[in-house]
Amino acid sequence: METFQLRHKSCRTTGFSILEVIIAITVLAIGLSAMAALVASSLSGTERARYMALATTLTSERMEDLNRWPNTSPTNAHLAAGGSLTSDGAVGGLNYYDDIDLSNTAGQVSETIPVTGGYSSVIHKVTGEVIPSSNTAAPAGSGMVAFHRRWLIEADPVVNGVTLTGSRRITVLVTLSNLSVRPPVSFQMSMIRP
């Protein structure tokens, strides 16, 4: 009789109850859900950082383009005061905005500006080939990451209450325009040149 009681007691202590199994599964599910949320957040942050790096590069590129024009005359057309960071528009026949399309698959870059009667594009291929083209409509951005770039040029800017006569303040704003990244990716940079 004693062996039966001992064996019966040992059988009861070797297994898990249904309640213990349910609690273990619940704890595991909560842990896995938290891990999935962490991975999703990490991937989203990485993608956002990629777009921010591209926006930074495009801003710097436009700054360098505008800075290379000599400022020997205050009427230099490329440095004429004008533009806006909030809307597109032309001043005196000059456009102060463009669109940049980066191909996800082909690795090419297309810069498009509006011109009378359509659009003018310059396509930079991976091979180093540069192809100018004219279109009557803006190129479709399918399969591409599209950025919109605007710049503002101010003559004789006021900085900290001081007017810098004969100088130009150049401000460039680049915004990711075709993806639903939240909050939207944009980057702005300014410089003052004599």
C-alpha positions in Angstrom: 0.0 0.0 0.0 2.9 2.3 0.7 4.4 1.8 -2.8 1.1 2.7 -4.4 0.8 5.9 -2.5 4.4 6.9 -3.3 4.0 6.1 -7.0 0.7 8.1 -7.0 2.4 11.1 -5.4 5.3 11.1 -7.8 3.0 11.0 -10.8 1.2 14.1 -9.7 4.4 16.2 -9.4 6.0 15.4 -12.8 3.5 17.1 -15.2 2.3 20.7 -15.9 -1.2 21.8 -15.2 -3.3 23.4 -18.0 -3.2 26.7 -16.1 0.7 26.6 -16.1 0.8 25.9 -19.8 -1.7 28.8 -20.6 0.4 31.2 -18.5 3.6 30.1 -20.2 2.1 30.6 -23.7 0.7 34.0 -22.7 4.2 35.2 -21.4 5.8 33.8 -24.6 3.2 35.6 -26.8 3.8 38.9 -25.1 7.5 38.6 -25.4 7.3 37.7 -29.1 4.9 40.6 -29.8 7.3 43.0 -28.1 10.2 41.6 -30.1 8.3 41.9 -33.4 7.4 45.6 -32.5 11.1 46.2 -31.8 12.2 44.7 -35.1 9.5 46.7 -37.0 10.6 49.9 -35.3 14.2 49.2 -36.1 13.5 48.6 -39.8 11.4 51.8 -40.0 14.2 53.8 -38.4 16.7 52.4 -40.8 14.6 53.2 -43.8 14.0 56.7 -42.5 17.7 57.2 -42.0 18.3 56.1 -45.6 15.9 58.8 -46.9 17.3 61.4 -44.6 20.8 60.7 -45.9 19.6 61.0 -49.5 17.9 64.3 -48.7 21.0 65.6 -47.1 23.1 64.7 -50.1 20.7 66.3 -52.5 20.6 69.5 -50.4 24.4 69.7 -50.3 24.6 69.0 -54.1 22.2 72.0 -54.9 24.2 74.2 -52.4 27.4 73.4 -54.3 25.7 74.0 -57.7 24.5 77.4 -56.6 27.8 78.3 -54.9 29.9 77.6 -57.9 28.4 80.5 -59.8 30.7 83.6 -59.5 29.2 86.5 -57.6 31.1 89.2 -59.7 27.8 91.0 -60.5 24.8 91.4 -58.2 22.6 90.7 -61.3 24.0 87.2 -61.8 21.0 85.3 -63.1 21.8 82.1 -61.2 22.0 84.0 -57.9 19.1 86.3 -58.6 17.0 86.9 -55.5 13.9 84.9 -55.5 12.3 81.5 -54.9 10.3 80.1 -52.0 10.5 77.2 -49.6 6.7 76.8 -49.5 5.6 77.0 -53.1 6.9 76.4 -56.6 7.3 79.3 -59.0 9.4 81.1 -61.5 10.9 84.6 -61.1 12.2 86.3 -64.1 12.2 83.1 -66.2 14.2 81.2 -63.5 12.8 78.2 -61.7 13.8 77.8 -58.0 12.7 74.2 -57.7 13.3 70.8 -59.3 12.4 67.1 -58.9 14.9 64.3 -58.3 14.0 60.7 -59.0 16.3 57.9 -57.8 15.7 54.5 -59.4 15.4 51.7 -56.9 16.3 49.1 -59.6 18.4 50.7 -62.3 20.5 53.0 -60.1 20.0 56.0 -62.3 19.2 59.6 -61.1 16.9 62.0 -63.0 16.8 65.7 -62.4 13.7 67.4 -63.9 12.9 71.1 -64.1 9.8 72.7 -65.7 10.5 74.7 -68.8 8.2 76.5 -71.3 6.1 73.9 -73.0 7.1 70.9 -70.8 9.9 69.6 -68.7 13.7 69.2 -69.1 15.4 66.3 -67.6 19.0 65.2 -67.2 19.4 61.5 -66.5 22.6 60.2 -64.9 23.0 56.5 -65.6 25.1 54.1 -63.5 27.6 53.7 -66.3 28.4 57.4 -66.0 26.5 58.4 -69.1 24.5 61.6 -68.9 21.5 62.0 -71.1 19.6 65.3 -71.5 15.9 65.0 -72.6 12.8 67.1 -73.1 9.3 65.9 -72.2 5.9 67.4 -72.5 4.9 65.8 -69.2 6.8 65.2 -65.9 8.3 61.7 -65.9 6.4 59.0 -63.9 8.0 58.2 -60.6 7.1 54.5 -60.5 9.8 52.3 -59.0 11.6 55.5 -57.9 12.2 57.5 -54.8 11.2 61.0 -55.6 12.4 64.2 -53.9 11.2 67.7 -54.4 13.8 70.4 -54.1 13.2 74.2 -53.5 15.6 77.0 -52.9 15.4 80.6 -51.8 18.0 83.2 -52.6 17.9 86.4 -50.5 19.9 89.5 -51.4 21.4 91.5 -48.6 20.2 89.2 -45.8 19.8 90.3 -42.2 21.6 88.1 -39.8 21.3 88.8 -36.0 20.1 92.3 -36.8 23.0 93.1 -39.2 22.4 93.6 -42.9 25.1 91.8 -45.0 25.2 94.2 -48.0 26.3 92.6 -51.2 25.8 89.0 -49.8 23.4 86.3 -50.7 21.7 83.8 -48.3 20.9 80.6 -50.1 18.5 78.2 -48.4 17.7 74.8 -49.9 14.9 72.5 -48.8 14.6 68.9 -49.9 11.4 66.8 -49.2 10.7 63.2 -49.9 7.6 63.4 -52.1 6.3 59.9 -53.0 6.5 57.7 -50.0 4.2 57.6 -46.9 7.0 57.9 -44.4 5.7 59.5 -41.2 6.7 62.0 -40.1 7.7 63.2 -43.6 11.4 63.3 -44.5 12.8 66.8 -45.3 16.1 68.5 -44.9 17.0 72.2 -45.0 20.4 73.9 -45.2 21.4 77.6 -45.5 24.6 79.3 -46.3 25.7 82.9 -46.8 28.1 83.8 -49.5 29.6 87.2 -50.4 
